[in-house]
Amino acid sequence: MSSKPDFSFYLAHFTTDKEPWVKDDPANPTIEKTRGLSARDRLISILNERKILASSLPWKVPGRAVCLTECPWTSLLVHAKRYSPYGIGFNKALIYLLEGNPVFYVRDEVYKEQAWSPKAHVFVSRFLPSYRPGGKRDGKQPIDYLHEREWRVPKDLTFKYNQVEFVIVNEYEDIDKIPSNIRTAIGLNKFLVMEAYTQIETLWPVHRMPEKKED
């Protein structure tokens, strides 16, 4: 399959300043690990340890996983607004080798009918979009993460520096915060600065619909 604007051979894991999604699981290892750390510090911690910890999953899905997005670069600006402009990327082939798989987005009534095995359940995300019949009246909050094009690895993701395809930071100064031995091992050419890309999109907004002009 050739490269296309709507398809990527790469997956990214973004850090965040927020608490882990699942805060009511005392066994969730990411609660203690991320406490008090900014999104940038969490990225640096991942690079130092060469490991992304699997976290407990929302919507009472059993098991833990590392979550990544298949969003192509043209969509990452919007994705970064939800999480942060700090992330790390890998080749899909590596993630597949590490037991990773795309998430199954499953209609709620189908989800409830299944006797999910633990091995399959960890890859499931309920699909309850706002546009479902009666969606605004049935009292259930929408669950719709199709836009994230999510993959999951059902265990801690341990990697080598030569397996890192790219590192996303917010500004050039962030690169200096990363230990020099790590920068050298990964390669400076693999550090992508979101600030520069934001400026490009401001000057040449080719990925946004033009505003409709008044007659």
CORPE-V906674 format. One record per run of one state. SS is the DSSP state (H for helix, E for strand, - for the rest). FROM is the first residue (numbers start at 1). TO is the last residue. If there is no record, write none. Layout:
ss:SS from:FROM to:TO
ss:SS from:FROM to:TO
This chain:
ss:- from:1 to:3
ss:E from:4 to:4
ss:- from:5 to:6
ss:E from:7 to:7
ss:- from:8 to:9
ss:E from:10 to:14
ss:- from:15 to:28
ss:H from:29 to:34
ss:- from:35 to:38
ss:H from:39 to:49
ss:- from:50 to:50
ss:E from:51 to:52
ss:- from:53 to:54
ss:E from:55 to:56
ss:- from:57 to:63
ss:E from:64 to:69
ss:- from:70 to:72
ss:H from:73 to:82
ss:- from:83 to:86
ss:E from:87 to:91
ss:H from:92 to:97
ss:- from:98 to:100
ss:E from:101 to:102
ss:- from:103 to:103
ss:E from:104 to:107
ss:H from:108 to:113
ss:- from:114 to:117
ss:H from:118 to:121
ss:- from:122 to:123
ss:E from:124 to:128
ss:- from:129 to:142
ss:E from:143 to:143
ss:- from:144 to:145
ss:H from:146 to:148
ss:- from:149 to:149
ss:E from:150 to:153
ss:- from:154 to:156
ss:E from:157 to:158
ss:- from:159 to:160
ss:H from:161 to:163
ss:- from:164 to:165
ss:E from:166 to:169
ss:- from:170 to:171
ss:H from:172 to:177
ss:- from:178 to:179
ss:H from:180 to:186
ss:- from:187 to:187
ss:H from:188 to:190
ss:E from:191 to:193
ss:H from:194 to:203
ss:- from:204 to:215
